[in-house]
Amino acid sequence: MQDRDPIFDNPQNQGILRCLRDIGCNWRGPRSCPPLEREDPYYYLGTHPDLVEQLWDNFTTSIPVDTRWVLHGRPVLVHPESKVIFAFANGTHTYAFRIPERVREEAVAASARQQYKYPDGSVFDLANYDEDWIFGGSIRDEDRLCLIAFRAAGDSHKSGEVQKITTT
């Protein structure tokens, strides 16, 4: 019998897990693992290595613990205590954050998106999976946004710590 994985058991993750499954990739590893189980994971996750670096290394500089993880062959950030997924990256251009409603509303008002339109005309709509997510790329201080997402995922987010969200 396979051990239970608390990431997959967490009801808050069900929408984004479905998203990661739907994205698919040629990953031949376990569905859930730390990045170091694979040699040079930055190059084998169906995501551009620069984007993996951005997610795992640059956005997380203010986060006091290692949150890097691999789910369904994609790089993600998972809160180590709550096991809530709070960020992921995919392909060449897309990465997203799970953020609290008030912050998300401010971000969307400042032109953050829940949809990403690819050059071929196809659309990746995060709302099809979970309303809590927005794409990065149009927001200033995304490392701060990542910290907000981390705190919210751990239920330690305090509304007073949130500053106005602005776009680039």
C-alpha positions in Angstrom: 0.0 0.0 0.0 1.3 3.4 -1.0 1.8 6.0 1.9 -0.7 8.8 2.0 0.6 12.1 0.8 -0.8 15.1 2.8 -0.4 17.4 -0.2 -2.9 15.2 -2.2 -5.2 14.8 0.8 -5.5 18.5 1.5 -8.9 19.7 0.1 -7.5 23.2 -0.6 -5.2 21.7 -3.2 -7.7 19.7 -5.2 -8.3 22.3 -7.9 -4.7 23.1 -8.6 -3.7 19.4 -8.5 -6.3 18.8 -11.2 -4.7 21.7 -13.1 -1.2 20.2 -12.8 -2.5 16.8 -14.0 -4.3 18.4 -16.9 -1.2 20.2 -18.0 0.6 16.9 -18.2 4.3 16.3 -19.1 6.7 13.5 -19.8 7.7 13.2 -16.1 8.6 9.6 -15.2 9.3 10.3 -11.5 6.9 10.1 -8.5 3.8 12.3 -8.5 5.2 14.1 -5.4 8.8 14.5 -4.3 11.4 17.0 -3.2 13.4 18.4 -6.0 16.7 16.9 -5.0 15.3 13.4 -5.7 16.2 14.1 -9.4 19.6 15.1 -10.6 19.5 18.7 -11.8 15.7 19.2 -11.4 15.8 22.6 -13.0 16.1 21.0 -16.4 13.6 18.1 -16.2 10.3 19.5 -15.1 8.5 20.5 -18.3 9.2 24.1 -17.3 11.9 26.5 -18.6 14.9 26.3 -16.2 14.9 30.1 -15.8 11.3 30.0 -14.7 12.1 27.2 -12.2 14.9 29.3 -10.9 12.6 32.3 -10.6 10.0 30.3 -8.7 12.3 28.3 -6.4 15.2 30.7 -5.8 14.2 34.3 -6.6 10.7 34.6 -5.3 11.4 32.7 -2.1 14.3 34.8 -0.7 12.1 36.2 2.1 10.6 32.8 3.0 12.3 31.3 6.1 12.0 27.6 5.1 12.5 25.5 2.0 9.1 25.2 0.2 10.4 23.8 -3.1 8.5 20.6 -4.3 7.7 18.7 -7.5 4.1 17.6 -8.2 3.1 15.8 -11.4 6.5 16.8 -12.8 6.1 20.5 -12.3 7.9 22.9 -9.9 5.7 24.1 -7.1 5.9 25.8 -3.7 4.2 24.0 -0.8 3.9 25.3 2.8 5.7 22.7 4.9 3.2 22.7 7.7 -0.2 23.1 6.1 0.8 21.3 2.8 -1.0 23.9 0.8 0.3 24.6 -2.7 0.8 28.3 -3.0 2.7 28.7 -6.3 3.6 26.8 -9.4 5.4 27.3 -12.7 4.7 25.7 -16.1 6.2 25.8 -19.6 8.1 28.8 -20.8 6.1 31.8 -19.6 3.5 30.9 -16.9 3.7 30.9 -13.2 1.0 31.6 -10.6 0.4 32.4 -7.0 -2.5 31.4 -4.6 -3.3 34.6 -2.8 -6.0 35.8 -0.3 -9.1 37.3 -1.8 -8.5 40.9 -0.8 -5.0 40.8 -2.2 -6.2 39.0 -5.4 -8.9 41.7 -5.9 -6.3 44.4 -5.6 -4.0 42.6 -8.0 -6.7 42.0 -10.6 -7.7 45.7 -10.3 -4.1 46.5 -11.0 -4.2 44.3 -14.2 -3.0 41.0 -12.8 -4.7 38.1 -14.7 -6.4 34.8 -14.0 -6.1 33.9 -17.7 -3.0 33.5 -19.9 -3.4 33.7 -23.6 -0.8 31.8 -25.6 0.4 33.0 -29.0 -1.5 30.1 -30.7 -4.8 31.6 -29.3 -5.3 29.0 -26.6 -6.2 30.2 -23.1 -5.0 28.9 -19.7 -7.8 29.9 -17.3 -6.9 29.4 -13.6 -10.5 30.1 -12.6 -11.4 26.7 -14.2 -9.5 25.1 -11.4 -9.6 27.5 -8.4 -10.5 31.1 -8.0 -7.6 31.8 -5.6 -4.9 31.9 -8.2 -3.4 34.7 -10.4 -0.7 34.6 -12.9 2.6 36.4 -12.2 4.4 38.5 -14.7 2.5 41.7 -14.4 2.9 42.5 -10.7 5.7 44.4 -9.1 7.5 42.8 -6.1 6.5 39.3 -6.9 8.9 38.0 -4.1 6.6 40.0 -1.7 3.5 38.5 -3.3 5.1 35.0 -2.9 5.7 35.8 0.8 2.0 36.8 1.2 1.0 33.6 -0.5 3.3 31.6 1.8 1.8 33.2 4.9 -1.8 32.7 3.7 -1.0 29.1 2.9 0.1 28.7 6.5 -2.8 30.6 7.9 -0.5 33.1 9.4 -1.3 35.9 7.0 -2.4 39.1 8.7 -4.3 41.6 6.6 -2.2 44.5 8.0 0.9 43.1 6.4 -0.5 43.5 2.9 0.5 46.6 0.9 -1.1 47.9 -2.3 -0.5 45.7 -5.3 0.9 47.4 -8.4 1.7 46.2 -11.9 4.9 46.6 -13.8 
